[in-house]
Amino acid sequence: MERHQLVIIGGGSAGIAAALGAYENGLKDILVIEREAEYGGILQQCIHNGFGLLTFNEELSGTAYAEKYFNLLKDNECIKFMYKAAVTEIKGKTLKVSTSEGIKHIEAEAIVLSTGCRERPAGAIGLKGNRCEGVYTAGTAQKYLNKEGFLVGKKVFILGSGDIGLIMARRMTLEGAKVIGVAELQPYSNGLARNIKQCLEDFDIPLYLSHTVEAVHGRSRLESITLIEVDDKLQKIEGSEQEIACDCLLLSVGLIPENTLIEEMGVKLDPKTKGAVVDDNYMTSIEGIFACGNTLHVHDLVDYVSQEGKKAGKAAADYVLGKTSESETVKNNVSNGVNYMVPQSFHKGKDLEFMFRVNRVFKDCYIHVYGNGLDKKIKKLGIVPSEMQKVLLKKEELENLEGELNWEVIA
């Protein structure tokens, strides 16, 4: 049986960073398993810029970001990549891997899961109508266009204002398609403010807030959609329907962490993030199993994914080398506007960074962090669900905390 100190599942931005973090923290035997034929994951189909501002202090395309990060470790003999390989089962710390050469069994002292996330398909949102050609997820359309040079439609409507939907509105326009509009179920956009400006406003593409697509029409090929307005409870408003002619509908209706493997292992999941419950070392409920990146919770910037991956890799190295803290963990509780918190628990004794999203729009508010021995308020002009919040708490702030830590947003 093949054996390694650390096995990382997924060679995207989180996996590459985890390998680098583990090596820098002392590990000399690291294997990265990637199901595609190359490293980088989703970055290899992202030819637009906006990546790397935090990591490399320059604006890069997704492909350039992946290459630049990979170059940090490509000649490192301690880090090996296994391509075109899929992990089909994990028992304990033994992995069953399907490769072109057959099934392999690999044993690890620790495992980092960085398998990314997947898009919600049409079937998940209950679209009415026939299964006609012309309905794609935004990521699939991006792959066809950027990697294979195939334009999936000429008269396009987009459902969902997440970042990939906004980016594809611009991309399709630049390739000659007519983007009729973007619909968003919520009364606010789920994309970054810069993408709304650069991808919609700069190209005069209308954004229909509090709207959704109720049905698609067409037999062999999409011919039109029915757009309908929703109220403040997200219920459809009868009589507000309008039919819009188009030959392509792109769906940007949410991302779900890819966690099939850890579900089968029995790892505890967070119902809000749909990812694993972890501590500040990114260790899951099973000792020696770590999770990071979009498989843990969906991020809005790849730089954050890489930062998290590197921390998880360093923590995995600490575990293998017997340096992991065994002190009691402190639980995070969220309420009043905070949708979720990562990590869900932590060890005191060091500076800690916490990441969370709110579940609605807040203006002129503050983040309230409190517990027995800690009461802190952080002023914010505004917070929206589409932008992840990060709060750093110093070791000195946490040392007098007793019991659990509470998080809320007060308007």
N, C-alpha and C positions, 0 to 999 in steps of 0.2 A: 504493500500500500504506500502511495506517495504521501509524504508528510511535510508540513510547513509550519513555521511559527505562527504566521498570520495569513489567512485567506480573505481577500476582499472580493465580494460579489458585485460586479458592476464597474466598468471602466470609464464612466462619465466623469463629470467635474468633481463629484464627491469622492469617487473611488480613487482617482488619480491623486487628489489632495490627501486622502487617508493614507495612501502608500507613502507619500512624501513625509507626512507627519510621523508615521511609524518608524521610518528609516532614521529620520533626524533624532528620534527619541531612543535609538539603540537597537532596533531590530535589524537582522541581517538576512532574513529568509522570508520574503513576502511574495505571495502569488496573487495576481489580480485576474479574475475570471470574467471575460466579456463575451456576450452572446453574438455580437456583431463582428465584422471582419476587421474593425479598427477601433481605436480608443475614441473617447470624446462624447459618446452618447448622442443626445439631441443636439449638442453644439455643432455637430458636423452638417446639419441642415440649416443652421442659422447664419446666413451670410450678411445680415444687417449688423450695424455697429451698436455700441452701447454697453459692451462687455469690458470688464477689466479696470474700470476707473478706480475701484478700491484696492484691487489686488496688485495691479501693475502701474497704476497712476497714469494710464493712457486708455484711449477709447479704441477698442478692438472689435472685429467681427467675432461671432461665435466660433468659427473655424480657427481663426488666428489665436483666440484665447485658449482653445483646447491644445493647439500646437505649442504655444508658448509654455503652458503648464507642463505638458508632456515632456518638453525638452529639458525640464529640470531633473528628470529621472530616467530618460530613455537609455543612457549609457551606464546606468547603475546596475551592476551585476547582482546586487542583493534583491532587486525587484524584477520579477518575471511576469509576463502577460500571457495568458492563454486565451486565444481568440476563437470565435465560432464554437463556443462551448456554453452549454446551459446547465445550470444546477437544477436538478429535478427533485432532489430530496435532501434533507439534512436530519440526521439522527445523532443527537448529542453534538459532537463537533466533527462528525464524519459526513462528508458531502458526496453525493452521487451525481456525477457530471456526465452529460451526454456530449460527446465530441465526434468529429469526423472519423476518428480512429476507433470509435466504440465507447462503451461505458467505462469511466474511470472512477475509482474511489480515492478520495483525498481526505486525510486527517489533518486537523488544524488545532493549535493550542488556543487560538481565538479567531473569531469571524466578525468581519464588518460587513453589514448589509448596506449597499448603496445602489439599489436597483432602480431608483428613479420613480417616476409616476406614469400613469396612463390617462388618456382622455376619456371623458364620458361620451359614449356613442349616442346615436339617435334613439336607440331602443330604451335608453335610460331616462329619457324625458317625455316619452309618450306622444311623439308626433303622430298626428292623424294623416292618413293618406296611403297611397301605394308606395312600394319600395322601388321608386324610380331612380334611374341614374342621375347623378348630379348633386347628391347629398354626401358631404364629406366632413370629417372633423378637420379643424383648421391645421392641425399638425400633419395630417396625411396630405392635405393640399400643399403644405409647405415642402414636404419631402418630394412630392411629385415635381413641383416647380423648381426648387433649388438644386436638387440632386439629379433629376432626370430630364429637366427642361420641358415638362408637360404642363400646359395651362388647363386647369380642370373646368373652366367656365369663362364665358365672356360677359355675362350679365349676372352679377353676383350680389347676393344678400348675405349678411353675416349675423348670426344669432349668438349673443354673448359678447361683452366688452372687456373680457380679460385681455391680458397683454398680447397673447398670441393672435387673438382675433383682431385686435387693433393693428398689429404689425402686418398681418395678412391683408388687411384693407389697403394699406399703403403698397404692399408688395404686388398685389393683383392690379392695382391702378397703374403702377410703374410698368407692368408688363402688357398694358393695353386693355385690360378688362374694365368694365364699368361697374363700380361698386355703388349700388343703389342706396345702401344704408346699413347701419348697425343697430340691432335691437338689444336692449338690456332689460331684464325682468325687474331689477331693483331700481329705485329712484336715483341711483348714483352709479357711476361707472366702476367696474371692478379692475380697471387697468391703472397703471401709473400715470400721473398727470402729464409727464413729458410725452408719453405715447398718445394720449388724447390730442395733445397739441400737434405733434409731429405727424401723426398718422391719419387723423380725421380732419381737424380744423385746417391744416395746411393744404388739404386736398378737397375741401368743401364737401366732405362726406357727412351726411346727417346722422346724428345719434338719437335714437328713439328710446328715451328712458321710460320705465314702467310699461314696457311692451314685450310681447313674446310672439313667437311663431306658433300658431295653433295647428296648422295643417299644411301639407305639401300637395300639389296637384300636378298630374302628368302620368302617363302610362310608361312608356319606355324611357322617357327623359323628362326631367323636371321642367314644368312650364310656368308655374307660379306658386306663390305662397299666400297664406292668409295671416296677416299681421293683426294682433288684437291688443288692446290696452288692458292693464290690470290696475286694481285699486291699491290703497295703502296696505291691504292685507294680502296682496298678491293674487286676488281673485279676479278672474276675467270679467270684463265689463261688456255685457251683451249689447250689441248694437254699435260697438266701436270697431268692428272688423273692417279691414280693407285688403283687397287682393292686389298683390304686386307681382308683375311679370318678371321672371328671371329664369335662367337655365342652370343656376348653381346656388346651393345653400351651404355655407360653411358654419360648422358648429364649434363654438368656443364656450362650452357650458360647464367647465370645471375640470379639474385634474384630481385624480385619486392616487394616493401612494400605492406602489406596486408591492403588496405584502403577502402574496400567496404563500410564499415559503414560510414566513414566520407565523402566519396563521396556523399552518399545519403543524408547526413546532409547539404551538401553545403559548407563544409570547403574548403578554398582556397588551391590548391595543387601547388607544384613546378614542372614544366615540366621536370626538370633535375633529381631531386631525386625521383619523383613519390610519394613523401610523402607530408605531410602538410607544409605549410608556417608557421613558428613560430618565436616568439621573444626570447629574452634571458631567459625568464621564461618558455619556451617551451609551451606557450599558443598559440593556433591556432587562426584563424580569427574569431572564435566564442568564446565569453567570457566564461571562466570556463571550456573549453574543452582543454586538454593538450595532447601532443603526444611525444613519446620518443622511443629510441631503433631502431630496424630494421624496425618498421612501419613508422619511420620518415625518415631515410636514412640508407642504408646498411653499416654496420660497418665491420672492418676487425678483431677486437679483442673483445671478450666478456667483457673484463674489461672496455672497453670504453662504451659498452652498459649499464653496471651496473652503471658506473659513471654518465651517462646521465640520467638513470632512477631515481637515487637518487636525482639528481638536480630537475627533473620534479616533483617528489613527494613532495619535500620541497616547490617548487613554488606553487603547488596545495594547500598545507596546508596554505601558506601565503594568497592565494586567499580566502579560506574558512574563515580564521580568520581576513580578512579585512586588510592585510598588503601589498598588491600588490601595486607597484609603479604606479602612474598615470601620470608620466612625459612623455614628448613627445618622441616617438621612432625615432631612427636614422636608415636609410636604408643602407644595404650593397649592393654594386654593384660589379659584377665580370666581368673580361674580360681577354684577352690575356693569355689563358692557364688554367685559373681557371674554372672548370666545374660547380661547385656549392658551396654554402656557407651555413652553419648552425651555428647560427640562421640567418635568412634573415634580421632581424632588431633587435635593442637592445635599452636598456635604459642606459644612462650614469650614473656615480656615484658609480661604483664598478669595481673591476677587472673582466675581461670577457675572456672566452676561446672560440675561433672560430675554427670550423672544416670544412675542405674542401678537395676536390680531384681535381687533374689536369686532363686535357683531352688528354695529350700526355707525352712522356718521356722528361724530362729536365735534362741536366747535367751542372755542374758549373754555377749555376743560383742564383737568389735571389728572395724572395717574397717581393713585393713592396706594402706597405699599406699606403694610402695617402688620404688626404682630406684637407679642409680649416682648418689649425691649427694642422695638423699631417702629418708627412712624415717619414716613417720608412722602412728600408731595412733589410731583414733577409737573411744572406748568407746560401746557401745550396749547398752541393756537387752534389746532384742529387735528383730528385723527380719523382716518377712513379705513374700512375693512380691507381695501386692496393693498395697503402698504403696511408691511410688517414693522412692528415696533421693537426696539432693542433698548434695554435698560441695564446699565452696569451698576452693580452694588459692590462696594469695596468690602474687603475683609473686616475692616474696623466697624463698618455699619452692621455687619451680621453677627459679630462675636457675642453681643449681649442678647441675641434673639433666643427666646425660649418657646418651644412649641412650633406651630405651623405659621407659614407666611401667607398673607392675604393680598390679593390684587383686585383693584376695581378702578373704574373711570368715573369721575364726578364732573358733571357739566355745571 
